[in-house]
Amino acid sequence: MTEPRRPKSASARSVALALVGQVLARRKPLDQVLAESRDLALLEVRDRAFARLLVVTLLRRLGQVDTILADCLERPLAPAMARTRGILRLGAVQLLFLGTPAHAAVSESLALAEKVGQGRAKGLINAVLRRIDREGAALLAEQDAAWLNTSDWLWQSWSEAYGEEMAWAMAEAHLAEPPLDLSVKEEPAAWAERLSAELLPNGSLRLESGQGAVERLAGYEEGAWWVQDAAAALPARLLGDVTGLRVADLCAAPGGKTAQLAAAGAEVVAVERSPGRARRLEENLDRLQLSAKIVVADARSWRPERPFDAVLLDAPCSATGTLRRHPDIAWLKSPADLLPLVALQDVLLDAAVAMLAPGGCLVYATCSLQPEEGPDRIAALLSRNSELSLMPVAASELPGLAEAVTQEGYLRSLPCHWSERGGLDGFFAARLRRAD
């Protein structure tokens, strides 16, 4: 009896093509499609990394790629040729940005076309990619990469909020692969030396991108550190000395800020609505050997038995401040997405105030660059709650990052801050006090 034939394993490029389709055609977040892809998980480690690199680079450079394809096509592709467009995009990314030899980029693109039923388009694919190989460098030199790779609504929003020069600097910062930042429980200088990392002024450690699986880095298994962008580590620090204080961390998963507070000596109650994300939070704390009370509940309606000394609310948001790590956001989000998020943020802010003891401190944060999710929310909160007052952030609280303190006393980190060090995620944070 003959054994059944096993299906031929997918190639890195075919997996990348499927992932791009999931993101751009089906409008799914990149993190979700990466986590759900069985074909990606079945690839060898090297091929898996290449597939991810193809997808992330394409999403980061989509505006440039599509502009060059339009220049090299005699007529626009019909909607029915979506797979052909995907193959051309991936081929162009390899030629323009990844340094793939032309013979490999073209031949593999043609093989991919045959594999996914686009054999009739091989002549077109070959001609367009050969032209990009010849003319691509000259075409790239004429482009404004920052502008082309930013969706129109984000460019307009940032220009109005920060000015065109700053909007361009932010968009330019999004084009680079971000470094890997770590928060450590203790002895940051010693761990910086051990990991050959840069010790940042705020105490975070920074490693170059391309470290591979973080689980293989020294200190991971012993729970010495956790992955957390340097900007994401700032809001929890605004609570000051939390030793012995009862602190609520609302919308807490995956737990970076919970870990910060627990490591600083707080008695932390971490509130997370999603049972799955709460389990991940618990696993992260277990690895770090840190303790917190985890409550699986909706922070909008849950209330503690007694009020907290401090509350940290890192609210759900559009996450436009994380475009360096999540380039799909530029193409998946729209102004309409802000409306329900803003409404949710207002409800969560009111709930956070209700949990706060008289004289207590509230820090509100979002990883968003949109003013609607930052200063606008605080202005609205203060207008409807006379018990609250703003506690301005001082430049001395943000070592080496004075430019992130706004005139109003908010924390506002931008992707172009610390550009000489590799940039930062965009974060907003405000600190408020409830009257005694």
Helices and strands as residue ranges (DSSP letters): H 12-24, H 30-36, H 38-42, H 45-60, H 62-72, G 79-81, H 82-96, H 102-115, G 119-121, H 122-141, H 145-148, H 152-162, H 164-173, E 180-184, H 188-195, E 198-199, E 205-207, G 214-216, E 225-227, H 234-237, E 246-250, H 256-263, E 267-272, H 275-288, E 293-296, E 308-314, G 320-322, H 329-332, G 335-337, H 338-354, E 356-366, G 371-373, H 375-384, E 388-390, G 395-397, G 402-404, E 411-413, G 419-421, E 427-434
